[in-house]
Amino acid sequence: MVRFLVAVLLSLSATSTMAAEARMSNSHICHDSSSPYYARLKHFTSYSTMDACLKAGGHLPKQAKSASKQHAADSTYSRSKFGHGWDDADHDGQDTRQEVLIAQNTAQITLSRSGRVKQGRWTSMYSGKTLFAASALDIDHIVRLAARCG
């Protein structure tokens, strides 16, 4: 099954902190573009992602480490925090999954008798594979992992 990652209400442009450009200071501290120090660094090595910076021997600032540990200790995953099923936010009879399938489709849509998307054409932005059956697609949300470095 191919997985399409789609942000809430059809946005594909969200990026996580781990996917943003990063800079490693001479003291080996990695800062992403949300860090107040990012633009101030005069001597640094650029990396395409925060993950690449960390793998190159960099580390997070002390504040980010302690905030990350505190957040992890305070939060546990609970499916019930995210509601039940797909929402029909605009009340047009199409839930968010159906809206995403329609918006991302690049061919003629075939609907079932109940109005659900059955067939279309979708191309994975990760593998480049083309799929035609809506049932072969997973729709997920992209959520920014907010770890402020500074």
N, C-alpha and C positions, 0 to 999 in steps of 0.2 A: 504494500500500500504506500503510495506517495503522500507525503505530508506537505501541505501548503500552510505556511505561517501567515496569518492575517491579523492585523491589529484590530481592536474593537472598532466596529463600523467602517470597515473596508480600507484602512490605511496600511499600506505596505512599507511605509518609509520609516517606521520606528526602528531605533537601534538600541542595543543594550550597551551598558558601560564597557563590557568586555569587547565590544566590536568597534568602539570609537578609536580614533587616532590617539596615540599616547606619546609622551616625551619622558625620557629618563634623564634626571639631573645628574651632575657629576658626583653627587652623593648617593647615586643609585636608587633614587625615589622616583616611582612612576606616577605621572599625573595625566589624567585624561582631559579632554577639552572642557569638562564641567568644573575642573579644579580652578580656584582663584590664582594658583601659581602657574598654570599652564602658559598663559601669555607672557608672564613675567620672566620665565626662564631665558637666560642669555646663552648659557652653555648647556647643550643637551644633545641627546641622540633620539631621533624620531623613530617610531615604530608604527606599523599599520594598525595594530590593535593593542589594547591594554594587556591582553593575554601574552602577546609577543614580547612586550616590555618586561613582564614578570618572568617569562621563560628565559629571557636574556640575563637574568640575575638581578633584576630590579625588585623593589618591594613597595608596598603601599605605605603611605604616611601613617604615623602612629595613631592619629585621630581616626583614620579610616578603618584601621584594624580593630580598634576598640569599639567603634560604632557598629562594625560588621558583626563582631562577637556578641554584642549586646542585642542586636536585632535578631540574630540567630537564636539566642537564648529566650527571647521574648515571644517568638513566633513559631507556631507549629502549623502545618498544613491541615486544613479542614475543608473538604469539598463543599460543605454547606455554606461557607463564607462566600461562595461564588454564585449562589442561586441555583435554580433547577431548570435544566433544559435551555433551549434557545429562546431569546426574547424577540418579540415583534414590536420594537420600539416605536415605529411609525404607524402601527396598527393597520397595515395594508394587507394583512393576510399572509405575508411572507416573513418567516423568522430570519434571524441574522444569518444562519447558515445558508438559507435559500438566497438571500440578498447577496452574499459573498459569491456564491456559485454563479449567479446571474451577472454580477459585475465583472468577474474575472473571466467569463466565457468569451471565446473568440470565434464562435460559429453559431449556427441556429440552435436554440434551446428546445429540447423535447421535455414536456411536462407529463407527469402521471395524471390519472383521473382526479386525484385529490389536489392537484396543483403543485406538487413537489417536483423539483428539478430532477430529471432522470438521465438525460443525455445532453451532451454539449461538447465543447473542446476546451481543454485547459492544458497549459504548458507549465511544468514545474520550473520555478525560478532557481532551483538548486541543481536539479539533474538535467534539465532541458527535455525531459520525457514529455510526450503528449498523451493525455488521457481523455477518454470519451465518456466514461460512465461516472456519474456523480457519486455513486456508492464506493468508488475506488479512492475517493479523496477524503482526507481528514482536514478539518478547518480548525486551526488553533489561534490563540491570541499571542501577539508579541508584547511582552511587558518589559519596560526598561528596568534594569536592575540598578536601583538608585544607590550607589555607593559614592558619596561625595569625598573626593580626595582633596586634601588641602593642608 
